[in-house]
Amino acid sequence: MIAAAVPDLPAGESPDLILVPATPAERIASIKLNSVAWKGPLDVETYIEREDHLMQQRLTRDGLTCWILVDRNEPVGGRTILSSCESYRKKALMAHDGHVEDVATHGVGSVYCRPEFRGKGYAKRMFEELRLKLDTWEMEEESRRKSLFTVLFSDIGKKFYAQFGWRPFLSSHMSLPAMESAVDGGDVTRDLFAKDVQQTVCSEAVLAKLRDQMRVASLKSSKAKIAILPDFDHFVWHWAREEFFAEKLLPERSPPVVKGAGNDQARVYCAWNRNFGETPEDNVLYILRWVYDDPTSPAEEQAIIKAMASILRRAQHEAHEWNMSKVEFWNPTPLLQKAMTLVDPKAELVHREKDSIASLRWTGSEDGLGKDVEWWLNEKYAWC
């Protein structure tokens, strides 16, 4: 499975190549191969332990598939992994013509081809096969028996995955440096723990409001609207990742328990996680999701912007406490951009061209749902 030298490698267009779910042993082999790209500050065995830990989370324990491109002529247990990736089954919403459906989709991640195998067309072949498999993979219980869309986040720019139908969408962010900020005595911003995030960011009431907003929006535009469901399982997965790193890298510290911040008066809340990278500069506190109501007056707008700014300052402080280099959040709305100018007038909106390019493959046109689609809640929580 991990041969140092493999003679007579097949061509990428060979009819003998097949994309199949990996056996448990092949999954571990694929993790060892891609560890050179993604293990970060962990050693290989700890990286495997982390991947096993994440696979047991509610978000992924029943919906993660490790895919490998192999030669059909090689025996199971002795197949050479030519390229690999993972798919994650996710809950989603789709709104069209005044109706909202609970649907299922897949996120794609961990795409890898070892350096000595690159240039032979294996990644291209893998995605030619994958796009067809994911349309119906694990969709037997769904009402449509298929997926209407799938998502991935490209770290190799916008062109490669677009040729297989994963079109790049808005991929911007804003960031602030970590900072030990003073506490304002009049500030009503409060820390959010896991149970608070569940109540304020992804409660049934919050999700019901999202469904209604998508329904109303679908009456005003012919484009279908989709969103990865921002349920509690998504946040728990991200927190399991950060807590694993904290335990392994900072065993002398208690686990991180502050999972976000909020302002009850303005009804503005966010959930975050800490990403531990290979160097201190790679440590980032990501705001995973923002929740707030659209203002109905100028006074409400100013109150919301002020609350957002206070929450951002609290995030800066939390980032400093955990040796993060910065705070970052994706695709800020105009209100969030105004809040950023209160915190740092020099903060800029960055449009990414290579890393974490949000990409979506839409097949809803085959079901009469139109040729184009709007991606709602294109925020960090949906990253995979």
Secondary structure as GFF3:
##gff-version 3
##sequence-region A 1 384
A	DSSP	beta_strand	17	21	.	.	.	ID=ss1
A	DSSP	alpha_helix	24	38	.	.	.	ID=ss2
A	DSSP	alpha_helix	44	55	.	.	.	ID=ss3
A	DSSP	beta_strand	64	71	.	.	.	ID=ss4
A	DSSP	beta_strand	83	96	.	.	.	ID=ss5
A	DSSP	beta_strand	99	112	.	.	.	ID=ss6
A	DSSP	three_ten_helix	115	117	.	.	.	ID=ss7
A	DSSP	alpha_helix	122	134	.	.	.	ID=ss8
A	DSSP	beta_strand	149	154	.	.	.	ID=ss9
A	DSSP	three_ten_helix	161	164	.	.	.	ID=ss10
A	DSSP	beta_strand	167	168	.	.	.	ID=ss11
A	DSSP	beta_strand	172	177	.	.	.	ID=ss12
A	DSSP	beta_strand	190	192	.	.	.	ID=ss13
A	DSSP	alpha_helix	194	200	.	.	.	ID=ss14
A	DSSP	alpha_helix	204	220	.	.	.	ID=ss15
A	DSSP	beta_strand	224	228	.	.	.	ID=ss16
A	DSSP	alpha_helix	232	249	.	.	.	ID=ss17
A	DSSP	beta_strand	260	263	.	.	.	ID=ss18
A	DSSP	beta_strand	268	275	.	.	.	ID=ss19
A	DSSP	three_ten_helix	280	282	.	.	.	ID=ss20
A	DSSP	beta_strand	284	291	.	.	.	ID=ss21
A	DSSP	alpha_helix	298	321	.	.	.	ID=ss22
A	DSSP	beta_strand	326	330	.	.	.	ID=ss23
A	DSSP	alpha_helix	334	343	.	.	.	ID=ss24
A	DSSP	beta_strand	350	351	.	.	.	ID=ss25
A	DSSP	beta_strand	357	362	.	.	.	ID=ss26
A	DSSP	three_ten_helix	364	367	.	.	.	ID=ss27
A	DSSP	beta_strand	373	375	.	.	.	ID=ss28
A	DSSP	three_ten_helix	380	382	.	.	.	ID=ss29
###
